[in-house]
Amino acid sequence: MYSKRLLLSTISLLLLLSVSAGAQKDPIGPATKLPDHPRILLLKGEEGRIRQTIAADKTWNNVHQAMLGECDKLLAVAPVERIQIGRRLLDKSREALRRVFLLAYAWRLTGQQQYLQRVEKELLAVSAFSDWNPSHFLDVAEMTMAVGIGYDWLYNDLSPASRSAIKAAILKKGIEPSLDPKFNSWLTATHNWNQVCNAGMTYGAMAIYEDQPELSRKIINRAIDSIELPMEDYAPDGAYPEGYSYWGYGTSFNVMFISAIEKAFGSDFGLSKKPGFLKTAAYMTNMTGPTGNSFNYSDAGTGSGLHPAMFWFASKLNDPSVLWVERGRLLSENGSKYDKDRLLPAIMLWNNGIRVNDIPEPKARIWVGDGKSPVALMRTSWTDPSAIFVGLKAGSPSVNHAHMDVGSFVMEADGVRWAMDFGMQDYNSLESKGVKLWGKEQDSQRWQVYRYNNYVHNTLTVNNGLQNVEGNARITRSTNNPQFLSATTDLTELYKGPLHKASRGIAIVDQNHIVVRDEVETPGKEATVRWTLLTPADVTITGKNRAELTKDGKKLILQVQEPANVTLKTWSTDPPHEYDAPNPGTTLVGFEVTMPANTKGTLTVLLLPEKAAGQTTQAVRPLAQWPK
């Protein structure tokens, strides 16, 4: 009996110590004060600062007026309906967030009743949904953020009945499902799901804090702890593992989260100081070429856009030069182009009153970032629309959303993207046809999708095989000499077996042409190496080792320097499977070489814009002799 009592006492003590330790760890405690509504992102009375910015800068006034114009269009539009596509309700959640954020912004900045009435109508409609589709929790997260913003920003003007219905939906359809282990595996994820879902749940918890203080603290503390996992992937330099589009998703919601808790609690609890996180602004700035198109590797779309989160980063860094690309978009495009961005109102909260015309260009012409998906981004100018731009990707196909695109690159000159990437294919177009898209094993069906394997990327294919899923490539060196901007990567692990060694280097030489050099070594058997470049240009083979690419009245020469006896050819980009997306207006150009066993070989290709095509080029040195 005594030993049993001792055991129970010991267990009770351990539980007490555990709870005590947890309480010490949780930054939001019972004594923590929270502002009255509105408390999320924009406190009461802070609208005046936005009005001053609008009055002082024509560009910001244009953005503001574009948002009000979109709100006026929404007045006559029926609320979002619960129509699920495949396993996702996500498009409806995103549209609800867009509408609520815009309309609530319009109400707070103008005080016009029609905006209040319309956003209340939207909130009641989505609150009446049977659920917010917790089996695909991103849908719940974005809807909870939408309803949390609307409830908080309209709190003092909603009818008691509306307030009750909306509050119940946040709790029952948003927060409570996040406590169910069936739906919350994202808590331990290291990718965008974690960032988006924790942000959404925190917005819901902050909105109903006074009614559910203990639960709300639990949700917010859980998020502060959990969101550190994906934030670790920005180290050391800020290169976002999932690429451009998912930076726009995961990072933007991460900033929405940090901005909200910092505004409400006066602290971000050290999150913005996580290694590499603030550096990611430079990554994003450099990811866009002179054409305005992004380096769309991995599951990225082919487009690009305005990123409100960049203004938050600029303010934190006190470095407006990271806004150079955003400046260009704001000055060259009508504000209404961006009113489909569901986070657009945040740009008015984060711009810190900066005058758009005063944003300076960045100083560096090359940016290199290590991490899960290392990249090197080079250009000859930030202001010349005809500048040369090259982006090189390393990393591994095993990274979340990655393709077999290691060693691939994009290239622009004279306002044309000559070397391109298809980017992603719409997920539902594949899933609806039974494609098992998310397997990452070597023999997964994912790698049979035409756009996802190495066959159609600007990299090497050996013995007509796939890159090694578990292989990983680093950027091994780089050069910031204006006459020789360069980066090299070791691709050996990607071709382990068929090749003994493989390295690639890409350089912008003399600010007027590109060199792509591959150095490969075969093992004890011969290997056939294929070099390919995917282009939207018309391709004319003008010699065994020379091709002329033409597009939009511009010209680029592709010339193989080594080996001397290659024969250039083109391949169709018609995909092999019924489930693959069509690829009109594109061509693969390149060559194949068969290398004997136990030999070393070099593949050297020059990409010569028209103004450099007639100039004499120097012999390309071995990669080991490229300067550091």
Secondary structure by P-SEA (a helix, b strand, c coil): caaaaaaaaaaaaaaaaaaaaaaaaccccccccccccccccccccaaaaaaaaaaacaaaaaaaaaaaaaaaaaccccccccccccccaaaaaaaaaaaaaaaaaaaaacccaaaaaaaaaaaaaaaaccccccccaaaaaaaaaaaaaaaaaacccccaaaaaaaaaaaaccccccccccccccccccccaaaaaaaaaaaaaaaacccccaaaaaaaaaaaaaaaaaaaaaacccccccccaaaaacaaaaaaaaaaaaaaacccccccccccccccaaaaaaaccccccccccccccccccccccaaaaaaaaacccccaaaaaaaaacccccccccccaaaaaaaccccccccccccccccbbbbbccccbbbbbcccccccbbbbbbbbccccccccccccccbbbbccccccccccccccaaaaaaacccccccccccccccccccccccccccccccccccccbbbcccccccccccccccccccccccccccbbbbbbbbccccbbbbbbbbbbccbbbbbbbbbbcccccccccccbbbbbcccbbbbbbbcccccccccccccccccccccccccbbbbbbbbbbcccbbbbbbbbbccccccccccccccccccccc
